[in-house]
Amino acid sequence: MESGGTNVLLDLIHQPEDLKRFTTEQLEQVAEETRQFLVEKLSVTGGHLAPNLGVVELTIALHYLFDSPKDKFIFDVGHQSYVHKILTGRKDQFDTLRKYKGLCGFIKRSESEHDVWEAGHSSTSLSAAMGMAMARDLKGEHNRVIAMIGDGALTGGMALEALNHIGHEKRNLMVILNDNEMSIAPNVGALHNYLGRIRSDRHYVKAKEEVEHLLKKIPAIGGTLAKTAERLKDTFKYLVVPGIWFEELGFTYLGPVDGHNLPLLLETLKQADKIIGPVLVHVITTKGKGYAPAEADSHTWHGGGPYKIESGKMLKSAGPPMYTEVFGNTLIELAKQDQRIVAVTPAMPGGSGLLKFADAFPDRMFDVGIAEQHAATFSAGLAAEGFKPVFAVYSTFLQRAYDQVVHDICRANLNVAFAIDRAGFVGPDGETHQGVYDIAFLRSIPNMTLMMPKDENELRHMLKTAVDYNDGPIAVRYPRINGLGVPMDEPLKAIPIGTWEVLHQGSDAVILAVGPMIPIALEAAEQLAKEGVSVRVVNARFIKPMDESMLLQLAKEDIPVITLEEGAQMGGFGSGVLEYYSSQGVYGMRIKMIGVPDYFVEHGSIPEQRQEVGLTAERLVSELQALVPRKRQRA
């Protein structure tokens, strides 16, 4: 694909109804122009290129045949909705994609009336579609409900629960299975293998209908023959009809159909629209279609930053390694010394930094698919049998396994280590992916130990701490940023549980900072030192248990305290400090909590997100000046 093309037809589309005056040949040109537009725009902004290139024809076909927003289009996850955004009047905003106050990289209800469902986690579309279909019927309306879900997302337990309910209720509902044989990572599991067998037979024979037609010609000479004929029909279906599993769940199955053959796709969707009850259209697509680098490596191009169009080279800034990379390398180092260590991830081996671990220890690496709940309890089972599972998961995805963490891991006090990536703000992925809630929901669970490093070197020692810890579950959380470039200590040493460290001495006030907030605290302390204000900075590396001896010492000094965390302020680390002082009968201390306020922070860069909520050195200086006004006056 060459750059620099013109959008002759695409520029004429301002709303979906503009598509309806085009011929099929013109729609194919729209598809080509749309791919060109995506490749050019995302080379500057970054984003989910490969998933969107794969659904160009499918999205065009849906908007051509049906009537959004009256007809409800429900995208699973929503990161593959860029074409939908282009066709619904947002093409001119793509220069702001995933930027602060700009176009969201996911479906967003407040952005357009055409965005009827929003999610950043997978496997939710079918449940939402069932709810909307039921609401439609209860209101006596007649609009279509169309859910799009990928083959990876279909392996999620929630999607399977929804399939079961939809098949039972038999409401009019269309499911588009976008089968590109690839989610973020290669799919795993029996359902993936089943879809593979269907894919291998690209010619959908009408065997079921043919057998039924033949049986109807046999004279009805008694119930025995009728029952035998029915059994024959069912047996034959299992042998030759693709998609029989979906039909047994109550769906009419159509496909597989080439998702890039626009005339065939249009005809199949027209047929699906005539069917009464739930119908599943199995569409085969190619992730990254039309852009050679993305087709060749859909994992890398699932979502990323800016790139050079001609070469496909990603434009990455030089600097220290990301925390994720440090985690992956350190886990390999530890696993060489400890045979108990195994790694578990819910479909994120690349994003969680475990690809090298998988190469080094293929028998000790378990990618369980998009199944966070299963991953948690699977880890519990491993731990119950003496292994040391390291459950590598994004903070936002760990939310999906909360019951399993409480019930199956913490209640049983099993030795599961959690490696919680993307803790804190996540930048362009925005509110659906912010990792700011795990402190609040983990620290309240009995038996849980929770820590966060000040830099990448301390992360390595915390991982050593976690794998050596044999008194129950333990979690280390780390951010989606580059490290600080500090030297790496050898050898690795476990950190005493529940201990903090003073990084900067001071006697007028104290900042208890967590993780990436420490550089901000140190900057504020340096600024105030110029005013004659002496500020102590503490690395509060253990969020639970906290360093109670240090907290009691601060109470004895009666020194003002500020807690600083890139996490939800409600129920977070600062709340824990207040709870401790309350439990000890300590009253009257001057304490200020600074964290993420009680609203969803949208997409943008991490510095912009921190600026918005006041996680800055300037805010700290202002708050400390208010806490120690007399000292400021003497300066």
N, C-alpha and C positions, 0 to 999 in steps of 0.2 A: 504494500500500500504506500503510495507516494503522498507527500504532504502538499498543501497549497491548493487543493481543489475548491471549487465553488459550490455553494449550497443552493442550486437553482430551484429545486422543489422544496427543500427543507425550509428555506426562508419564507415560503408561502404558507407554512403551517403555524398557526397561532393557537389553535384549539383542535381537539380531536376531530370535530366534524369537517375540518378542512381536508382531512385525508380521504373522505368518502367520495370526493369528485374525481379521484385519480383512478386510472386503469391499473391492472395488475402489473403491467410493465413499468408504469410510473412508480408504483409502490416499491418495486425492486430497486429503482434508482434512489428512492428515498432511503432505502436500507443502506445502500452504498454511501450516500452522502452522510448519513447518521454515523456510520463507522468512521468516516474521515473526520467528522466533527469531534467525536469522542477522542480519537487518537491525538488530535491536535490540542484540544483543550486540556486533557489530562496530562499531557507532557509538561504542562506548566503548573497545574494545581496538584497533581497526584490524585489518587483515588482508586476505586475498584474497576480497573479497566477490563480485565479478562471476563468477569461475570457479565458485564454489560454488553460486550461485543457478542457474547453468545446468545443473547435474547433479543437481538434487534428485530429479526423477522417476526418472532412470536409477539412482541409488544406491538409492532405495527399492525399485525393481523387482528389482535384483540381490539385495538382502538378503531380499526376499519370496520369490523363487523358489529361491534356492540357500542353501547352508549354510556360512557362514563360522564358524569358521576352517578347517573341514575342506576346503571349497572355497576356493581361493586367489584373493583379489581383489588385483590388482597395479595400483596407481595410478602412472601416469607423472608424474614430478615430485613429486606428493603435495600440492601446494598446493590441490587441489580435493577434498580428503578430509574437509572439515569435516562434511558430512552423514554420511559413514561414521562419523566419531567420535561424532556425536550418537546414531546408531542402535546403537552398540556400547558404551554405558554411560558415556560421557564428557560428557554434556550438562551436568551440574552443575559441570563444571570450566571452562566457557567464559569465565567472568569472568577466568580466569588466562591466556587464550590469548596466546601469544607473549611472556608476561611471564617474568621470572627465576624459575626453578624451577617454572614453570607448564606448561600444555598446549602442546605443540609445534604450530607452524603447518604442519608437514609430517607425513607418516607416520613413526612412530617405533616400531621393533620392541619396545623396552623398555617402551613405554607400554601395549600391549595385545596379546593373543594374536591379535587380528584384523588387526594390522598385520604383514603377512608380508614386506613389501619396503619399504625406505626409500630415498629419493633426493631431492635438491634440484635436480638437473640433468635436462634433458629427454632423451627418446628412449631411455631405458634399460628400459622396462617389457617390451618384446617379447623382448629377450634374456633377462631374468630369468624371464619366463614360459616360454620355451623350456627353460631350465635346469630349472625346477620340473616341467614336463611330462615331461621326460626322466627326472628323478629318480623321479617317480611311477611311470613305466613300468618302470624298473629295479627298483623295490621291489615291483612287482606290485600297486600300489594303484589305486584307481579314482575318486579325487576329481577335481573339475573345476579347471581353471586358466583364469582369466579376466583378461585384460590390458586396461586402459583407456588409450587414448592419444589425444591431441588432433591435429587436422589440422596445427597448427603443428609439434608434436613429430615428426609422421610425416615431415616433410621432413629431419630429421636423418639423417646418414649411417648412424649406428648402427642406427636403426630400419629402414632399408632393408636393411642387412645381415641383420638378424634376420628380416625378412619372407622373404628369399631362403632362409634356412636352415629356417624353419618350413615353407615350402611344399615344400621338398625332403624333409624328414623325415616329413611327413604325420601327425604325432601329433594326438591329440584336444586341441584348444586353441581357446579363443574369444577373438577380439580385438574389442573395442568401439572403433570409431573415433568419438570425440566431436568432431563437426564443427560448430564454432561460427563458422567463417570468420574467427577472430581468435585469435591467441596473445597475447603481451604487446603486440605491434605488428601491423599488418596483414601477413598472410602474403604471401610472395613465391614465385615459381618455377613451373615447369611442372606439378608435382604439385598445387599449389594451384589452378591453372587447370583441371586435369583434374577435381578434386573439384567445382569450380564448375559444370562442365558436367553432372556427375551431379546436383547439387543442383537444377539448373534443370528436371529432369524428376522432379517429386515423385511421380509415379505409376509405381511399379515394375512394368512389364509383364513377364509371364512368357513373353516371346518365346522364350527359349532352350528352355524345356520344351515349348512348343507346337510349335516346329519339330521337336524330337526326336520328339515324339509322331506328327507327320505323317509323318516319314521312316520310322518303324517300320511304317507301313501300306503302304509301297511294297514290292512283292514283290522278293525278293532274286534277281535274274537275272544273276548274274555279278559278279566283283570290280570291274569297271570302274564299274558303276553305283553300287556301294557306296562306292567311293572318291569318286566325283563327289558323291554325296549328303553325304558327310562334309565335303567342302570347302564345299558349299553351306551346311551347318549352321554351320560355323566363320565363313564370310563374313557370314552373317546375324547371328551373335552380335556381331560387331564393329560392325555398323550400329545395333543397337537395344538391346542389353543393357547397362545401367549396370554399372560395376564390373568390366568385362572384364579390366582390367589386373591386378586382384587375383586373378581366376580363373586368368589365365595364370600367376600365381605359385604356384598350387596351392591357393588358398582357395575355399571356397564363399562367395559374396557375397550378403548379404541387406540390402536397403535401397534407397534411403535411407528412414528411418522418422523420424517426428516424435518427438523425444525428450521432448516435453511432453504427448504423448497417452498417458496411462498404460495404458489397455486395449490399445492397439495395440502399445505397447512390450512389455508383458507377453507378448502373443501371439507377437511376433517372437522374443523371447528363448527362449520355449518351443520354437519351431521350430528355433532355432539349437542348442539343447541336444540335439536328436535327430540332428544331423548327425555323421557319422563323419569324422574328420580335421579339419583347421583350418578355421574359419569366421570370417568378418569381418562384423560387424553395423555398418552405417553409420548412425549416429544423428545427426540434425540438431538442434542445440540453440541457444538464444539466450543468450549471455553476459549476465549481469545480470538474467535473467528475473524479472519480478515487482516490480522496484524501478526506477521510471522513470529516475532519474538514472544508474543503472548500465547500463541498457539503451541509453540515449542516448550514453554515453561509456564504453565498456567498457575503453578504454585507461587512462583515469584511475582507473577503479574496479577494475582488475586486482588491485592491491594498494596499500593506503594506510593512513593513520592514521585517528583518530577523525573523526566527522562529525556534522552535525545531520540527523536523519532526515527532518524535514519539508521542508527546503530542499535537502538534499544537499550543503550547503556543507562543504568540508573544514576542519577546525580546525587550522590551521597556525600555529605560533609565529612571531612576527616576529623578525627578526634579519638578520645578514649573509647574502649569498647562499651557497648550497652550492658546494663545489668543482666539482661537475658543471656547474653553470650557468656558473661562471667559465671552465671549459674550453671550453664550447660557444661562448660569446661571443668568447673570445680566438681560437679557431680561425677564426672568420669574419673577424676583423680581420687575421689572418695570411694567409688565403686571398685576400683582396683584393689583397695585395701580391705573392703568389707563385702563379703559375698552375700550378705543379707539384703543389700540395697537393690531395689528394683524401681523402675520409673513407670508412672501411669499418667496418661494424658487423654483428655476427651477431644480427640480429633485436632489437636494443636501441636504436633511434634515440632514443626518448624517455628511457629510463633513462640513456643515455650522454650526454644533453644535445645531441643533434645535430638536433633538429627544426628549429630556426632555420637551421642550416647547410643542411639539405635545401631549405628555402624559398629561401635566398639563392643556393645553387649546386646546383640539381637535377641537373645533368649531372655533378657531381663528388661526389655522395653515393651510396654503394653499400650497401644493406642486403641481405645475401646469405642471410638466413634463419637458422634455427637450425643453423649449420654453421661452428663455430669453426675446424675444421681447414681447410676450404675458404677461409675468410676470411683465414687466415694465409698460405697459399700463393698465393691471389689477390693479396694485398698484395705478396708477393715478386715476382710477375709484373709488377705495376705498377711496382715499384721497378726491376726489371731493364730496363725500357723508359724510365727517366728521370723517372718521376713520384715524388712524395713522399707515399706513402700514410700516413695516420694511422689506425692500427687501434685503434678505441675499444672497449674490452672490460672487463668486470668481472674482477677478479683471479681469482675462483673459476671463471669460464668459460674464462679463458686456460689453465687446467690442461688443458683438453680438447684443446688444440692444441700440446702440448709437443713432439711429434716434429717438427711442421712448423716450429716456432720454431727448433729445433736444426738440422734437416736442410736446410730450404728457405730459411731467412732468415739465421741466424747463420753456418752453414758457408759460404754464398756471400757473406757480409759485405755484404748488401744494405741499402740505406738505407730501412728501414721504421721508422717512429716508432710506439711503443706508448703509448697513453693508457690507463693501467690504473686504472680506477675501483674504488671499494669496497675499497681496499687497507687492510688492518687489520681490526679488528672491525666487524661490520655490524649489531649489535643484534638486533632481533626475528627476523630470518631465521635466525640461529643457525649451527650447526656446518656445515651443508651449504654455506653461503655465505660463511663467514669468509675474508677475503682475507689470510691470514697466511702463506701458503706461497710466494708468488711470489718473494720475495727469495732464498730458499734454492734454488729451482729455476732462477732466471735468472742469478744471479751466478756460477754454476758453468759457464756456457756461454761459450766463447771468442767474442770480438768484441762482446759485449753491454756496453752502457753503461746504468747504472741510477741514477736519481736520484729524490729526493722532496723537496717543498718544505716550508718551515716555516710558510707561510701562503699565502693565495690570491694575493697579489701576486707572490710568488716563483714560484707555479705559472705565471703568465703569462710570466714571463721564461724559465722552463724549457721551455715550449712553443716559444718563440722559439728557444731553444737546440736543441731537438729538430729543428725543421724546417730550421734552418740547418746542422745536422750532416750531413756527407757522407762520413763514414768508417765507415759500417756501421750496424747496428741500435742504437736508443737508446730507452729507456723512461722515462716519468715516471709514478710511481704517486701516487695521492692518495686521501684517505679519504672515507667516506660521512658527512660532517658539514658543518655550516656553517663558513664561514671565520671569521677572527678579527675582521673588520671593520676591517682596516688600510687606509690610503690606497693607491690604485693609481698606480704610477709610469707616467710617459710619458717618452720612448718606450720600447718594448720593447727589451731588450738581451740578447744571448746571454751566458750565464755561462761563464767559463773551465772547461773540463772537468776534473774531479777536484779542485776546490778547495772547502775548507770555510771557515767563518767563525766567529770567536769573538764570541758574543753577550753574554757576561758574564765579566769578568776574575776570576781567582782563582789562588792559588798552592799550595793544600793538596791539592786533588783536581780531577779533570776529569770532566765528564759529556759523553760523545759521544752526542748524541741525534739521532734521525731523525724528521722530519715532526711529527706531532701530539704526540709525546713532549716536544717542546721546551718548551711552556708548563709541563709537569710538572717538567722539569729546572730551569727558572727559579724556580719556586715553591720547590723544595727548596733551591736555592742561597740564596734570600732568607731562608728559615727558619734555615739554618745560619749565615748571616752574623750573626744575632742571638746566636749562641753563640761567635762569634769564629772560625768556620771559613770559610775563603775558597775558594769553589768556582768553577771555570771552567766555563762552559757553551759547548759547540761545536755549531753547526749542521752535522752531518755529512750534508750534502745530497747528496753523491755517494756512493752505496753501492758503486759500482764504476765507474771506478777510485776508490780512496780517496785522500785527501790524504796522500801518503807523506811529504812534507817535514814536515808537522805531526806525524805519528806518530813520526818520528825525533826531532823536537824534544822530544816528551813522554818518549821514552826517555832522552834526555840529562838531562832534569830529574828523572828517576826519580820521577815523580809518580803517585799512585794514579789508576786509570782505571775508570770505570763506563761500559759501553755500554748504551744504552736504546733499544729498538725495539718497536713493536707488530707483531711478526712472529715466526715460529717461531724459537726460540732455537737449535735444532739446524740448523746450516748457514746461519745468518742473518748479519746485519751484524756482530754481536759475534764470531762465528766467523771472519769475514774479518779482523778486527783481530788476533786471536790468530794466524791463519795468516801474516799479514804479519810480525809480530814473530818468529815461528819461522823464516820464510824469511830474515830478516836476522840471525839468531843472537842476538836480544835475549832474555835470560832474566832471571828474577827480578823482573819488574815485577808490581806488585799490580794485577790486573785482575779486575773482576767483570762478568759478563754478566747483563743482565736483559732477558728477552723472554717470549714465550708458551711455556709448558712443553709437554711432549710428551704432550698429550691433546687431544681435541676439546672446545672450549669451547662450551657450549650457548647457547640463546637467552636474551635479556634485554636490558636497555639497555646501551649502550656503557660508561657509567660503572660499571655493575655487573660487566660482563665484565672491565674493567680492574682493578677492586677484587679480583675473584676470583683473578687471576693475579699481582697485586702490581705492576701498572704504575701506581703512585701516588706522590705526593710523600712521603707518610709512609714508604713502603718505601725510597725513595731516601735520605731522611734517616737512617733506621736503618742502611742499608748504608754510607753515608758515615761515620757515627759509628764504625762498626766498623773502617773502613779508616784513619781518622785518630784513634785513641783518645787519643793524647798531646795533640793540639790541643784535643780536647774537654775533657780534664782541666784544661788551662790556662785555659779559658774561665770 
